C-alpha cells in the first residue's frame, strides 16, 4: 500500500464519500494493508472509510492492518465492515478475522472507528486482535456523536464489545451473546427488529455456513450449505434439555419430564438425567420423635422436616402423653394417703407401727390405725413385790399388772394370766389365849342383857323345838308302819 498520508484499503472500496452508498455487497477476499509512512492506515472488509450508507453487506475475508511507523500522531484502524465510519452501517455482518499489527490502533469486529455515524442491526462472530492497540468485538473506538442499536458479537472473541468509548455511553455487556443465540434465531429476531419482510435483507431462518462450520443469521439471497445436524451430549437448564450440533444449532429441545422430587433432591429427568423443578414434599415416618416438651413425626429423608408437632398433653392423668405415649411423670404420694396424687393408683399399704394389748398399730406413713390389737404385748406392766399376810391384813403374791388392759400375770413375760383374787393371800389366823373363869352371877335387877346374846339364845331355842318336832313325826310314822 502507498505510504502516503492517507492509506485506505477495502474489499469493495477503499473510501466512499457521502454521495455513494454501498448496498447488498460482500467480500470473501483477504485484506492486507501495510504502511511505513507517517500517514494514517485504514483497512476494512467492505471499505476503508465511508461517509454514506452501508446496507446489507457481509465480509468473510480476514482483515489485517500493519502499521510500522513510529509516528504516534496518526490513527490506524481496521474493521470487519469499515475501518472508519461517518455514515450509517446497518444490517451487516462479519465472519473474517480482524488483526492489528505494529503501532497502536483501533480494531473492531464491525467498525474500527465509529466517529459520528450510526451502527444498527449487525453482528460479528470473528476474532478481533491487536498487537499493541485496542481490540473490541464490535467497535474499536467511538467519537463524539454516534449511535448503536441491536448490535451483537460472539462471546469470547474479544475482550469486550466497545473498545474506547470516550463519552461512556454504552454498557458493553448488552452486546455479548452465545453461539447458541446466534444459531437458534434469538439474534435473528433482534436483527429483523419487527420489520416487514420487504424492509430487511435477512432470511427468516438461520442457515449453515461451511465457511464457519456454524449456523448463523444470513441474508435471503444466501441459501446456506448442506449440512446434517448431529446432536451432542445433553445440555440443560432448570426447565429444558437439548442437544447441540457442532454448528451450534439446538436439537431436541423439550421440557424436562419424569422422575420424582423429594425433600432432598429435585426430580431427575428420565430423558437427560438432569435435576429440575422444585424440591418435593417430606416423607414422614409413623414413629413419634420427642423431647421433654414436644413430639413430632420426623422426615425419613432429611433432618429438618417435621409434622404433627405439638406439646405433650396428659388429660386423662395417666402420666403418659395422650398423643405420643411419652412418660411425662411418675406416680407420687405427696399427701401420704397411699395413692398417687395424679392417677389415684394404690401405691402402698399401711405399714409400720406396733400393736399392743390396747391399741392397733399406727401406719408410719399416714398415721391411721390398722390391723388388730396384740393381746399378748403389754407395754405398761407394773410389778408388785410379794407381801406377806398378817393377822390383821391380807398379803399378796408377786405379780404383774397391765395398766392398759387391766390383766394380772404371775410372770414378768406376761404369759401366765391370773385373776385379781389369785394375787391375794388371806390374813393369818389369830392365836388362841386361855380365858379366866369367873363365877356366874345372875343379872342384877334392873340390868339389861346384851341384845346379841338374847338373839343367840332365841335361835338355839327355836332349833331345839324344830328338832323335837321332826323326831316326834318320825316315831309316829314308824308305828303306823307296824
C-alpha positions as CSV (number, residue, x, y, z in Angstrom):
1,X,0.0,0.0,0.0
2,X,1.1,3.6,-0.6
3,X,3.0,5.1,2.2
4,X,1.3,8.4,1.8
5,X,-0.6,10.4,4.4
6,X,-4.0,8.7,3.8
7,X,-3.9,5.0,3.2
8,X,-7.2,3.1,2.7
9,X,-8.0,-0.5,1.8
10,X,-11.3,-2.3,1.5
11,X,-12.9,-5.3,-0.2
12,X,-15.5,-3.3,-2.1
13,X,-14.0,0.2,-2.0
14,X,-11.1,2.0,-0.4
15,X,-13.0,5.0,0.7
16,X,-16.6,6.2,0.0
17,X,-17.9,9.8,0.1
18,X,-21.3,10.8,1.3
19,X,-22.6,10.7,-2.2
20,X,-22.1,7.0,-2.6
21,X,-24.0,4.1,-1.0
22,X,-22.8,0.5,-0.6
23,X,-25.7,-2.0,-0.6
24,X,-26.0,-5.7,-0.8
25,X,-22.3,-6.4,-1.3
26,X,-20.0,-8.9,0.1
27,X,-16.2,-9.6,0.3
28,X,-14.6,-13.0,0.6
29,X,-11.1,-12.0,-0.2
30,X,-8.2,-11.4,2.3
31,X,-7.4,-7.7,3.0
32,X,-3.8,-7.0,3.9
33,X,-2.8,-3.3,4.4
34,X,0.7,-2.3,5.4
35,X,2.2,1.1,5.8
36,X,5.5,2.6,7.0
37,X,4.6,6.2,6.2
38,X,3.7,8.9,8.6
39,X,0.0,9.0,7.4
40,X,-2.9,7.0,8.7
41,X,-3.8,3.4,7.7
42,X,-7.4,2.3,7.3
43,X,-8.4,-1.3,6.3
44,X,-12.0,-2.6,6.2
45,X,-13.7,-5.8,4.9
46,X,-16.1,-3.7,2.8
47,X,-14.4,-0.3,2.7
48,X,-11.6,1.6,4.4
49,X,-13.8,4.5,5.2
50,X,-17.4,5.6,4.3
51,X,-19.4,8.8,4.9
52,X,-22.5,7.4,3.5
53,X,-24.8,4.3,4.0
54,X,-23.6,0.8,4.0
55,X,-26.5,-1.7,4.0
56,X,-27.0,-5.5,3.6
57,X,-23.3,-6.3,3.3
58,X,-21.1,-9.0,4.8
59,X,-17.4,-9.9,4.9
60,X,-15.8,-13.3,5.3
61,X,-12.3,-12.5,4.4
62,X,-9.6,-11.8,7.0
63,X,-8.6,-8.1,7.5
64,X,-5.0,-7.2,8.6
65,X,-3.6,-3.8,9.1
66,X,0.1,-3.5,9.7
67,X,1.4,0.0,10.6
68,X,5.1,0.1,11.4
69,X,5.8,3.9,11.5
70,X,6.8,5.4,14.9
71,X,4.6,8.4,14.3
72,X,2.1,8.4,17.1
73,X,0.0,11.3,15.7
74,X,-1.5,9.1,13.0
75,X,-4.6,6.9,13.7
76,X,-4.7,3.4,12.4
77,X,-8.0,1.4,12.4
78,X,-9.4,-1.8,11.0
79,X,-12.9,-3.3,11.0
80,X,-14.9,-6.2,9.6
81,X,-17.2,-3.8,7.6
82,X,-15.5,-0.4,7.8
83,X,-12.3,1.0,9.3
84,X,-13.8,4.5,9.7
85,X,-17.4,5.4,9.7
86,X,-19.0,8.8,9.5
87,X,-22.2,7.5,7.9
88,X,-24.6,4.6,8.7
89,X,-23.9,0.9,8.8
90,X,-27.0,-1.3,9.1
91,X,-28.0,-5.0,8.5
92,X,-24.4,-6.2,8.0
93,X,-22.3,-9.0,9.5
94,X,-18.6,-10.1,9.6
95,X,-17.1,-13.6,9.5
96,X,-13.5,-12.6,8.9
97,X,-10.7,-12.4,11.5
98,X,-9.6,-8.8,12.3
99,X,-5.9,-8.2,13.2
100,X,-4.0,-5.1,14.0
101,X,-0.1,-5.3,13.9
102,X,2.6,-2.7,14.6
103,X,1.9,0.5,16.4
104,X,-1.2,1.0,18.4
105,X,-4.6,1.5,16.7
106,X,-8.2,0.6,16.9
107,X,-9.7,-2.7,15.7
108,X,-13.4,-3.6,15.7
109,X,-15.4,-6.6,14.6
110,X,-17.7,-4.3,12.6
111,X,-16.1,-0.8,12.7
112,X,-12.7,0.3,13.7
113,X,-13.6,3.9,14.5
114,X,-17.2,5.0,14.7
115,X,-16.8,8.7,14.5
116,X,-20.1,10.5,14.1
117,X,-22.1,7.7,12.4
118,X,-24.6,5.0,13.5
119,X,-24.3,1.3,13.7
120,X,-27.6,-0.8,13.6
121,X,-28.8,-4.4,13.4
122,X,-25.5,-6.0,12.7
123,X,-23.2,-8.7,14.2
124,X,-19.7,-10.1,14.3
125,X,-18.6,-13.7,15.1
126,X,-14.9,-13.5,14.1
127,X,-12.0,-12.9,16.5
128,X,-10.5,-9.4,16.8
129,X,-6.9,-9.0,17.8
130,X,-4.5,-6.1,18.2
131,X,-0.7,-6.3,18.9
132,X,-0.4,-3.1,20.9
133,X,-3.7,-1.3,20.4
134,X,-7.4,-1.7,21.2
135,X,-9.4,-4.7,20.0
136,X,-13.2,-4.9,20.5
137,X,-15.9,-7.3,19.3
138,X,-17.9,-4.5,17.6
139,X,-16.3,-1.0,17.7
140,X,-12.7,-0.2,18.5
141,X,-13.3,3.5,19.2
142,X,-16.3,5.8,19.3
143,X,-16.4,9.5,18.5
144,X,-18.5,12.4,19.9
145,X,-21.7,11.9,18.1
146,X,-22.7,8.3,17.3
147,X,-25.5,5.8,18.0
148,X,-25.7,2.0,18.1
149,X,-28.8,-0.3,18.2
150,X,-29.2,-4.1,18.1
151,X,-25.5,-4.9,17.5
152,X,-24.0,-8.2,18.8
153,X,-20.8,-10.2,18.9
154,X,-19.9,-13.8,19.8
155,X,-18.9,-14.2,23.4
156,X,-15.1,-14.8,23.8
157,X,-13.8,-13.4,20.5
158,X,-12.6,-10.1,22.1
159,X,-12.1,-8.6,25.5
160,X,-15.3,-6.5,25.2
161,X,-17.8,-5.2,22.7
162,X,-16.8,-1.5,22.6
163,X,-13.1,-0.5,22.9
164,X,-12.7,3.2,23.7
165,X,-16.0,4.9,24.4
166,X,-15.0,8.5,25.2
167,X,-18.4,9.5,26.2
168,X,-19.1,6.3,28.2
169,X,-22.5,5.9,26.7
170,X,-22.6,2.2,26.4
171,X,-22.9,-0.9,28.6
172,X,-20.8,-3.3,26.6
173,X,-22.3,-6.3,28.4
174,X,-25.5,-5.7,26.3
175,X,-23.8,-6.9,23.1
176,X,-22.2,-10.2,24.3
177,X,-24.1,-13.3,23.1
178,X,-23.5,-17.0,23.0
179,X,-23.1,-19.2,19.9
180,X,-26.5,-20.8,20.6
181,X,-28.2,-17.4,20.5
182,X,-26.7,-16.9,17.0
183,X,-27.9,-20.3,15.8
184,X,-31.3,-20.7,17.4
185,X,-32.8,-17.5,16.0
186,X,-32.5,-15.3,19.1
187,X,-30.2,-12.8,17.4
188,X,-32.0,-13.1,14.1
189,X,-35.2,-11.8,15.8
190,X,-33.2,-8.8,17.1
191,X,-31.8,-8.1,13.6
192,X,-35.2,-8.2,11.9
193,X,-36.5,-6.0,14.7
194,X,-40.2,-6.3,13.8
195,X,-39.8,-5.0,10.3
196,X,-41.8,-6.3,7.4
197,X,-40.1,-8.8,5.1
198,X,-39.6,-6.2,2.3
199,X,-37.8,-3.8,4.7
200,X,-34.8,-6.0,5.6
201,X,-32.4,-8.4,3.9
202,X,-32.4,-11.2,6.5
203,X,-33.6,-14.7,5.8
204,X,-36.4,-15.9,8.1
205,X,-34.3,-18.7,9.5
206,X,-30.7,-19.2,10.4
207,X,-28.6,-21.3,7.9
208,X,-25.5,-23.4,8.0
209,X,-22.3,-21.8,6.6
210,X,-19.5,-24.2,5.8
211,X,-17.0,-21.4,6.0
212,X,-17.6,-21.0,9.7
213,X,-19.0,-24.5,10.2
214,X,-21.8,-22.8,12.2
215,X,-25.4,-21.9,11.7
216,X,-25.9,-18.1,11.7
217,X,-28.3,-15.4,10.5
218,X,-27.8,-14.8,6.8
219,X,-29.4,-12.9,4.0
220,X,-32.3,-14.0,1.9
221,X,-30.1,-14.4,-1.1
222,X,-27.9,-16.9,0.8
223,X,-29.2,-20.5,0.6
224,X,-26.6,-21.8,3.1
225,X,-24.6,-25.0,2.7
226,X,-25.7,-28.6,3.0
227,X,-25.4,-30.0,6.5
228,X,-26.9,-32.8,8.6
229,X,-27.3,-31.8,12.2
230,X,-25.9,-34.3,14.8
231,X,-26.7,-33.8,18.4
232,X,-24.0,-34.0,21.0
233,X,-24.3,-34.6,24.8
234,X,-27.5,-33.5,26.5
235,X,-27.4,-29.9,27.9
236,X,-30.0,-28.4,30.2
237,X,-31.2,-25.6,32.4
238,X,-33.8,-25.7,35.1
239,X,-36.7,-26.2,32.7
240,X,-35.5,-27.7,29.4
241,X,-33.0,-30.1,27.9
242,X,-31.5,-30.2,24.4
243,X,-28.6,-31.3,22.3
244,X,-26.3,-29.0,20.3
245,X,-25.0,-29.7,16.9
246,X,-21.4,-28.8,16.1
247,X,-22.8,-25.9,14.1
248,X,-24.5,-24.6,17.3
249,X,-28.0,-25.5,16.3
250,X,-30.1,-26.7,19.2
251,X,-31.8,-30.0,18.7
252,X,-34.5,-31.9,20.6
253,X,-35.2,-29.1,22.9
254,X,-38.0,-30.1,25.3
255,X,-39.2,-29.6,28.8
256,X,-37.8,-32.0,31.5
257,X,-40.1,-34.8,32.4
258,X,-40.4,-37.8,34.7
259,X,-38.7,-38.5,37.9
260,X,-39.9,-37.9,41.4
261,X,-38.8,-35.0,43.6
262,X,-38.2,-35.4,47.3
263,X,-37.3,-33.0,50.0
264,X,-33.6,-33.6,49.5
265,X,-33.5,-34.0,45.7
266,X,-35.3,-32.5,42.8
267,X,-36.9,-34.7,40.2
268,X,-34.4,-36.3,37.7
269,X,-35.4,-36.0,34.1
270,X,-35.8,-39.5,32.6
271,X,-34.5,-38.3,29.3
272,X,-31.4,-36.2,30.0
273,X,-30.8,-37.1,33.7
274,X,-30.7,-33.5,34.9
275,X,-32.4,-32.4,38.1
276,X,-35.2,-30.0,37.6
277,X,-38.2,-28.3,39.2
278,X,-38.7,-27.7,42.9
279,X,-37.9,-30.0,45.8
280,X,-40.7,-32.3,46.7
281,X,-42.5,-33.0,49.9
282,X,-41.1,-34.5,53.0
283,X,-41.7,-38.2,53.7
284,X,-42.7,-38.5,57.3
285,X,-42.5,-41.7,59.3
286,X,-45.1,-43.0,61.7
287,X,-42.9,-43.3,64.7
288,X,-43.1,-40.4,67.2
289,X,-40.0,-38.4,68.0
290,X,-40.0,-36.3,71.1
291,X,-38.1,-34.2,73.6
292,X,-39.2,-33.1,77.1
293,X,-41.6,-30.6,75.7
294,X,-42.9,-31.6,72.3
295,X,-43.5,-34.6,70.0
296,X,-43.4,-34.8,66.2
297,X,-43.1,-37.1,63.2
298,X,-39.7,-36.7,61.5
299,X,-39.0,-36.8,57.8
300,X,-37.3,-40.0,56.9
301,X,-35.0,-38.3,54.3
302,X,-33.9,-35.0,56.0
303,X,-33.2,-33.8,59.4
304,X,-35.3,-30.6,59.2
305,X,-38.8,-31.8,58.2
306,X,-41.4,-32.2,61.0
307,X,-45.1,-32.8,61.0
308,X,-47.8,-33.1,63.6
309,X,-45.6,-31.2,66.0
310,X,-47.3,-30.3,69.3
311,X,-46.8,-30.0,73.1
312,X,-47.3,-33.1,75.3
313,X,-50.7,-33.5,77.0
314,X,-51.9,-35.7,79.8
315,X,-55.6,-35.0,80.0
316,X,-56.5,-38.5,81.4
317,X,-53.9,-38.2,84.2
318,X,-52.2,-41.5,83.4
319,X,-48.7,-39.9,83.4
320,X,-48.2,-40.5,79.7
321,X,-48.7,-38.1,76.8
322,X,-52.1,-38.8,75.2
323,X,-50.6,-38.4,71.7
324,X,-47.1,-39.9,71.6
325,X,-47.2,-42.1,74.8
326,X,-44.0,-40.5,76.3
327,X,-43.9,-40.9,80.1
328,X,-44.2,-37.4,81.5
329,X,-44.2,-38.1,85.2
330,X,-44.0,-40.9,87.8
331,X,-46.5,-41.7,90.5
332,X,-46.1,-39.7,93.7
333,X,-47.8,-39.7,97.0
334,X,-47.1,-36.3,98.5
335,X,-50.2,-36.3,100.7
336,X,-49.3,-39.7,102.3
337,X,-52.6,-41.4,101.5
338,X,-51.0,-44.4,99.9
339,X,-52.4,-43.4,96.5
340,X,-50.9,-41.5,93.5
341,X,-51.9,-37.9,93.7
342,X,-52.4,-37.7,89.9
343,X,-53.8,-41.1,88.7
344,X,-55.2,-42.5,92.1
345,X,-53.3,-45.8,91.8
346,X,-52.8,-47.6,95.1
347,X,-49.1,-47.3,95.7
348,X,-48.7,-48.8,99.2
349,X,-50.5,-50.4,102.1
350,X,-50.4,-49.5,105.8
351,X,-47.2,-50.5,107.4
352,X,-45.1,-49.9,110.4
353,X,-46.2,-49.1,113.9
354,X,-46.6,-51.7,116.8
355,X,-49.8,-53.1,118.2
356,X,-50.2,-53.8,121.9
357,X,-52.9,-55.1,124.2
358,X,-54.8,-51.8,124.0
359,X,-54.1,-50.2,120.6
360,X,-53.9,-51.3,117.0
361,X,-50.6,-50.4,115.1
362,X,-50.4,-46.9,113.5
363,X,-49.2,-46.6,109.9
364,X,-45.9,-44.8,109.8
365,X,-46.9,-43.1,106.5
366,X,-50.4,-41.8,107.1
367,X,-50.8,-42.2,110.9
368,X,-54.0,-44.2,110.8
369,X,-54.7,-47.3,112.9
370,X,-54.9,-50.6,111.1
371,X,-55.0,-54.3,111.7
372,X,-55.7,-55.8,115.2
373,X,-54.5,-55.3,118.7
374,X,-51.9,-57.7,120.1
375,X,-53.4,-59.1,123.4
376,X,-50.1,-60.6,124.3
377,X,-48.0,-57.5,124.0
378,X,-48.1,-55.3,127.1
379,X,-46.2,-52.1,127.2
380,X,-47.5,-50.8,130.6
381,X,-46.8,-53.6,133.0
382,X,-46.4,-52.8,136.7
383,X,-44.5,-55.1,139.0
384,X,-45.8,-55.8,142.5
385,X,-43.5,-57.5,145.0
386,X,-44.7,-60.3,147.2
387,X,-46.2,-59.1,150.5
388,X,-46.8,-61.4,153.5
389,X,-50.2,-61.6,155.1
390,X,-50.7,-60.7,158.8
391,X,-53.4,-61.4,161.3
392,X,-54.8,-58.0,160.6
393,X,-54.1,-57.6,156.9
394,X,-54.2,-59.6,153.8
395,X,-51.0,-60.2,151.8
396,X,-50.3,-60.8,148.1
397,X,-48.1,-62.9,145.9
398,X,-45.5,-61.4,143.5
399,X,-47.4,-60.4,140.4
400,X,-47.6,-58.1,137.4
401,X,-50.4,-55.8,136.4
402,X,-51.0,-54.3,132.9
403,X,-52.4,-50.8,133.4
404,X,-53.6,-50.8,129.7
405,X,-55.7,-53.9,129.6
406,X,-56.3,-54.4,133.4
407,X,-55.0,-58.0,133.4
408,X,-52.9,-59.7,136.1
409,X,-49.9,-62.0,135.4
410,X,-47.8,-64.2,137.6
411,X,-44.6,-63.8,135.5
412,X,-42.7,-60.9,134.0
413,X,-43.2,-62.1,130.4
414,X,-47.0,-61.7,131.0
415,X,-47.7,-65.1,129.5
416,X,-49.5,-66.6,132.6
417,X,-52.6,-64.7,133.3
418,X,-54.2,-64.9,136.8
419,X,-57.2,-63.3,138.4
420,X,-57.0,-60.4,140.8
421,X,-58.2,-62.7,143.7
422,X,-55.3,-65.0,142.9
423,X,-52.9,-62.3,143.9
424,X,-54.4,-62.0,147.5
425,X,-53.2,-64.1,150.4
426,X,-55.6,-64.5,153.4
427,X,-54.9,-63.0,156.8
428,X,-53.2,-65.2,159.3
429,X,-55.5,-66.8,161.9
430,X,-55.3,-65.2,165.4
431,X,-53.5,-67.2,168.1
432,X,-56.0,-68.7,171.0
433,X,-55.3,-67.4,174.5
434,X,-56.5,-69.1,177.9
435,X,-59.6,-67.4,179.3
436,X,-60.2,-66.7,183.1
437,X,-63.1,-68.5,184.8
438,X,-65.4,-66.2,186.6
439,X,-68.4,-67.3,188.7
440,X,-71.7,-66.9,187.1
441,X,-73.9,-64.4,188.6
442,X,-77.5,-63.6,187.9
443,X,-78.1,-60.3,186.3
444,X,-78.8,-57.8,188.8
445,X,-82.2,-56.3,188.9
446,X,-82.5,-53.5,186.6
447,X,-79.7,-54.8,184.3
448,X,-80.4,-55.5,180.6
449,X,-78.6,-58.3,178.9
450,X,-76.7,-57.8,175.6
451,X,-79.2,-57.9,172.8
452,X,-76.9,-60.1,170.6
453,X,-76.9,-62.6,173.4
454,X,-80.7,-62.7,173.6
455,X,-80.8,-63.2,169.8
456,X,-78.5,-66.2,170.0
457,X,-80.4,-67.8,172.7
458,X,-83.6,-67.4,170.8
459,X,-82.0,-69.0,167.7
460,X,-80.9,-72.0,169.8
461,X,-84.3,-72.4,171.3
462,X,-86.1,-72.5,168.0
463,X,-83.7,-75.1,166.8
464,X,-84.4,-77.3,169.7
465,X,-88.1,-77.1,169.1
466,X,-87.8,-77.8,165.4
467,X,-85.7,-80.9,166.1
468,X,-88.1,-82.2,168.6
469,X,-91.0,-81.8,166.2
470,X,-89.2,-83.7,163.5
471,X,-88.3,-86.5,165.9
472,X,-91.9,-86.9,167.0
473,X,-93.2,-87.2,163.5
474,X,-90.7,-89.9,162.7
475,X,-91.7,-92.1,165.6
476,X,-95.4,-91.8,164.7
477,X,-94.7,-93.0,161.1
478,X,-92.8,-96.0,162.3
479,X,-95.6,-97.0,164.5
480,X,-98.1,-96.7,161.7
481,X,-96.0,-98.9,159.5
482,X,-96.0,-101.7,162.1
